[in-house]
Amino acid sequence: MDGLFLHSLTNIGLFFSFVPMNEPTKLSVNINKIATLRNARGGDVPNVLKTALDCEKFGAQGITVHPRPDQRHIRYSDVAELAPAVTTEFNIEGYPNSAFIDLVLQNKPDQVTLVPDPPGVLTSNAGWNTIENEGLLKEVIAVFKQAGIRTSIFIETNLELIDGAKTVGADRIELYTEEYALKYVEDASGAIEPYKIAAMHAKGIGLGVNAGHDLNLENLSFFAEQLFGNLDEVSIGHALIADALYLGLHNTIQQYLNCLNPISWK
């Protein structure tokens, strides 16, 4: 009896040694580029809503959109169509001008990500200075919190600015990962270190941690592995949609999910 009991304990121990104690990082697919392609010809091909629903069907755990004031890709009407249809996490990114604030409040996403994009910028290229913009961010975040919307701030790895994100009332930060992607090829360990420190610090002060910008099939696994336990979600658009042209959307999403799965790191 004692031998059987010890054998069972051993098996339980082996089982738990192979089961991660943290959930894998979630994948949110940014579908802006689908809207860019549609808008190039007018009409409704490719269909933004169908693509979003297909992404969910193929395993994505969230859909991200980043409408800009000129509506050059995602339109405000797209947001209104997507909001009631998306059944995973719906995340709206953007600069908090009055039109954006109204759009978010009208459509009540699960998450809003505040990005310091000046009008006309091609793509997001910097994180918030949460100290210089404390008043604006506090005011806007209070409005979204009142509406029950989780708020994330696009930010770099500066720990003082991450503390500032906590001060202004953010629920999460989204680490701006362009610098990681640029340095990864030459020095992966050096590239990841500031992000590991930043993510651990953010978690330590009670902030959730997302990440995004230039993450792809080449650099994502290492990023997710190194931040495992301190990384809630990644938002990926350009690289994922580009890969889907070659690999197909279903296969591409599966490959990105595999990059986030601890089992694939062994």
Buried (B, 14 or more C-beta within 10 A) or exposed (E): EEEEEEEEEEEEEEEEEEEEEEEBBBBBBBBBBBBBBBBEEEEEEBEBBEBBBBBBEBBBBBBBBBBBBEEBBBBBEBBEBBBEEBEBBBBBBBBBEEEBBEBBBEBBBBBBBBBBBEEEEEBBEBBBBBBEBBEBBBEBBEBBBEBEBBBBBBBBBBEEBBBBBBBBBBBBBBBBBBBBBEBBEEEBEEBBBBBBEBBEBBBEEEBBBBBBBBBBBEBBBBBBBBBBBBBBBBBBBBBBBEBBEEBEBBEBBEBBBBBBBBEBBE
